């Protein structure tokens, strides 16, 4: 059974992600854990040192989570439990996910404001950067919970095999199709030869699955190429492989904003290598 962790702060973005996660669990026979971090007083690390106010906040949070869990069980007929901790958000999610060995973390994001360079919803990016397990980020205004077309964007990275294997497992459970997409800056014969070699390798490695296909498109702007492909082919989920701890530390602010803009369009599943 797939163990899925869904952090919530009871705001719109996280509750939309919770609905997505519950539907995902229903379709894949998964088990859902709802996680809430009480961040107002992270200096308190022992329950016997809590003030009455903080204790009451924890009790109120647990009461709310208990009601939500009951609704999820009744509406989706899936196993659901909850945890509330007094901790920092990023550290809490990361430590809890590692300790309980979750297979997947699903969380909401506000995405990026396309009219400015100020990043919104950056908590999601920090959590992605800290976790070892895959993270699925759901935009606040994305309401479609049916997953029929998964697109894996690759730059021929080491680690593709593991990511594709996991995605095929997810796709088969959902009855979805998987497309492996490469966006190239050039349509030169050399680039086409590289793509053909990769295509032959994938078909040989995953010959047993007929629901996988490979495509290459040529764009000067890789992010725009991905977005256009998703829109044209009605993609329901975008998946990528990223270097661990590289998403924040090794790219410019502009690039980060553009990558977050992808999150504002479609659910994004991030694998680490």
matplotlib code that plots the C-alpha trace (Angstrom):
import matplotlib.pyplot as plt

x = [0.0, 1.4, 1.9, 1.1, 1.7, -0.3, 0.7, -2.2, -2.4, -6.2, -5.9, -7.3, -4.1, -3.5, -7.2, -7.2, -4.1, -5.8, -8.8, -6.3, -4.4, -7.5, -8.7, -5.2, -5.3, -8.8, -7.6, -4.3, -5.5, -3.2, -3.1, -3.3, -1.7, -2.6, 0.1, -0.2, 2.7, 2.0, 4.7, 3.9, 6.4, 9.0, 11.3, 9.1, 10.2, 8.7, 5.0, 5.5, 6.9, 3.9, 1.9, -1.9, -2.4, -0.1, -1.6, -5.1, -3.9, -2.6, -5.9, -7.9, -5.7, -6.2, -10.0, -10.1, -7.8, -9.9, -13.1, -11.3, -10.0, -13.5, -14.8, -12.0, -12.7, -16.4, -16.2, -13.3, -13.4, -9.6, -7.5, -6.7, -5.0, -3.5, -0.6, -0.2, 3.3, 4.8, 7.7, 8.9, 7.0, 9.9, 11.8, 8.6, 7.5, 11.0, 11.7, 8.2, 8.3, 11.7, 10.9, 7.7, 9.2, 6.4, 6.4, 5.1, 4.4, 1.6, 1.2, -0.4, 1.2, 0.1, 2.7, 4.3, 2.9, 3.6, 3.3, 6.3, 9.5, 8.3, 7.9, 4.8, 4.2, 7.9, 7.3, 6.6, 10.0, 11.9, 10.1, 10.9, 14.6, 14.7, 12.9, 14.4, 11.0, 9.1, 7.0, 3.8, 2.8, -0.7, -1.6, -4.3, -6.5, -6.1, -9.3, -9.1, -8.4, -8.6, -5.1, -5.1, -1.9, 1.4, 4.3, 7.9, 10.2, 13.8, 17.2, 18.6, 19.6, 21.1, 18.3, 15.7, 15.3, 14.2, 11.8, 10.3, 9.8, 7.9, 5.9, 4.9, 3.7, 1.6, 0.3, -0.7, -2.6, -4.4, -5.0, -3.0, -0.6, 3.0, 4.9, 8.6, 9.3, 12.6, 12.7, 15.7, 17.1, 18.0, 16.6, 20.0, 20.8, 23.1, 20.4, 17.9, 20.5, 20.8, 17.1, 16.8, 19.4, 17.6, 14.3, 15.7, 17.1, 13.8, 11.8, 14.3, 14.3, 10.5, 9.3, 6.7, 4.6, 2.7, 1.4, 4.7, 5.8, 8.7, 8.5, 11.0, 10.0, 12.3, 12.1, 14.5, 12.8, 12.6, 10.0, 7.7, 8.2, 7.0, 4.0, 2.9, 3.3, 1.2, -1.5, -1.6, -1.6, -3.9, -1.4, -2.7, 0.5, 4.1, 7.0, 10.7, 14.0, 16.0, 19.4, 18.9, 19.4, 20.0, 16.7, 17.3, 21.0, 22.2, 19.8, 19.0, 16.0, 14.6, 14.9, 13.3, 10.4, 9.9, 10.0, 7.5, 5.3, 5.0, 3.5, 0.8, -0.5, -0.3, 0.5, 4.2, 5.8, 9.5, 11.9, 15.4, 18.6]
y = [0.0, 3.4, 5.7, 9.3, 12.3, 15.5, 18.6, 21.1, 24.5, 24.5, 27.2, 26.9, 25.6, 22.8, 21.8, 21.6, 19.4, 17.2, 16.6, 15.7, 13.4, 11.6, 11.0, 9.7, 7.3, 6.1, 5.3, 3.6, 1.9, 4.2, 5.3, 9.0, 10.8, 14.5, 16.5, 19.9, 21.9, 24.5, 27.0, 29.9, 28.8, 26.5, 27.1, 24.9, 21.3, 19.6, 19.3, 19.8, 23.3, 24.4, 27.4, 27.1, 29.1, 26.8, 23.7, 24.9, 25.6, 22.0, 20.6, 22.8, 21.7, 18.0, 18.5, 20.0, 17.3, 14.6, 16.0, 16.3, 12.7, 11.4, 13.3, 11.8, 8.3, 8.7, 10.4, 8.5, 5.2, 5.2, 4.8, 8.2, 9.4, 12.7, 14.2, 17.7, 18.8, 21.9, 22.5, 24.5, 23.8, 22.6, 20.7, 19.1, 17.8, 16.6, 14.9, 13.2, 12.0, 10.4, 8.9, 7.3, 6.4, 7.8, 6.9, 10.3, 13.7, 15.8, 19.5, 22.6, 25.7, 29.2, 29.0, 32.1, 35.5, 35.7, 39.5, 40.0, 38.4, 37.9, 34.2, 33.0, 29.6, 29.2, 26.8, 24.1, 24.6, 24.5, 21.2, 19.7, 20.6, 18.9, 15.6, 12.4, 10.9, 12.2, 15.3, 16.1, 19.8, 20.7, 24.3, 26.0, 26.5, 23.1, 21.1, 18.1, 14.9, 12.5, 11.6, 10.1, 11.6, 11.9, 13.7, 13.1, 15.9, 14.6, 15.9, 12.3, 12.3, 9.6, 8.4, 8.4, 4.6, 4.8, 7.7, 6.1, 2.8, 4.6, 6.6, 3.4, 1.9, 5.0, 5.2, 1.5, 1.9, 4.9, 3.5, 6.5, 6.9, 8.0, 10.3, 10.8, 14.3, 15.9, 19.6, 20.3, 23.7, 22.3, 19.9, 19.1, 15.6, 15.1, 16.0, 13.7, 10.9, 11.3, 11.2, 8.1, 6.3, 7.3, 6.2, 2.8, 2.3, 3.2, 0.9, -1.9, -1.3, -0.9, -3.1, -4.7, -1.5, -0.4, 2.8, 4.6, 6.7, 9.2, 12.5, 15.4, 19.0, 21.8, 25.1, 27.9, 28.1, 24.8, 25.8, 27.2, 24.1, 22.0, 24.2, 24.3, 20.5, 20.0, 22.3, 20.9, 17.2, 17.8, 16.6, 16.0, 15.7, 16.9, 14.9, 15.9, 14.7, 17.3, 17.2, 16.9, 20.3, 21.8, 23.4, 26.4, 26.6, 26.4, 28.4, 32.1, 33.8, 34.4, 30.7, 29.7, 32.0, 30.4, 26.9, 27.9, 29.2, 25.6, 24.8, 27.4, 25.3, 21.6, 19.2, 18.7, 15.5, 15.9, 13.0, 13.4, 11.9]
z = [0.0, -1.0, 2.0, 1.2, 3.4, 2.8, 4.9, 5.5, 7.1, 6.5, 3.8, 0.3, -1.4, 1.1, 1.2, -2.6, -2.4, 0.3, -2.1, -4.8, -2.5, -1.3, -4.8, -5.7, -2.7, -3.7, -7.2, -6.1, -2.8, -0.9, 2.8, 3.6, 6.5, 7.1, 8.7, 10.4, 11.8, 14.6, 13.9, 16.2, 18.9, 17.4, 20.4, 22.4, 21.9, 24.9, 25.6, 29.4, 28.6, 26.5, 27.5, 27.9, 24.7, 22.7, 24.2, 23.2, 19.7, 19.5, 20.8, 18.4, 15.5, 16.4, 16.7, 13.2, 11.7, 13.3, 11.6, 8.3, 8.6, 9.2, 6.2, 4.0, 5.2, 4.6, 1.2, -0.3, 1.6, 2.3, 5.4, 6.8, 10.0, 11.2, 13.1, 14.6, 15.8, 17.2, 14.8, 11.9, 8.7, 6.5, 9.2, 10.5, 7.2, 6.2, 9.5, 9.8, 6.2, 6.7, 10.1, 8.8, 5.4, 3.2, -0.5, -1.6, -0.2, -1.7, -1.0, -2.3, -3.8, -4.8, -7.6, -8.9, -9.7, -13.5, -13.4, -11.1, -9.9, -6.4, -5.6, -3.9, -2.4, -1.8, 1.2, -1.4, -3.1, 0.2, 1.2, -2.3, -1.7, 1.7, 1.0, -0.4, -1.5, -4.5, -3.9, -5.8, -5.8, -6.6, -7.7, -5.7, -8.8, -10.3, -9.6, -12.0, -10.0, -13.0, -14.2, -17.7, -19.3, -17.4, -19.0, -17.8, -19.0, -19.3, -20.3, -20.5, -16.8, -14.8, -12.6, -15.3, -15.1, -11.5, -12.1, -15.2, -13.3, -10.5, -13.0, -14.9, -11.6, -10.9, -14.5, -14.5, -11.2, -12.6, -16.1, -17.4, -20.3, -19.8, -22.3, -22.0, -23.4, -24.3, -25.3, -27.5, -28.4, -31.8, -34.4, -35.8, -37.0, -34.1, -31.6, -33.4, -33.2, -29.5, -29.1, -31.3, -29.2, -26.0, -27.5, -28.5, -25.0, -23.2, -25.5, -24.9, -21.1, -20.8, -23.6, -21.4, -21.1, -24.1, -22.5, -22.7, -25.7, -26.3, -28.0, -28.8, -29.5, -30.5, -28.6, -27.7, -24.3, -22.5, -19.9, -22.6, -24.7, -21.8, -21.1, -24.7, -25.0, -21.8, -23.1, -26.6, -25.5, -22.4, -19.9, -16.4, -14.5, -15.2, -13.7, -13.5, -12.0, -10.1, -8.4, -4.6, -2.9, -6.3, -7.0, -4.8, -4.6, -8.2, -10.2, -10.6, -9.1, -12.6, -13.4, -10.1, -10.8, -14.2, -12.8, -10.2, -13.0, -14.2, -10.8, -11.4, -14.4, -13.5, -10.7, -10.7, -9.5, -8.5, -8.2, -6.6, -7.8]

ax = plt.figure().add_subplot(projection="3d")
ax.plot(x, y, z, "-o")
ax.set_aspect("equal")
plt.show()
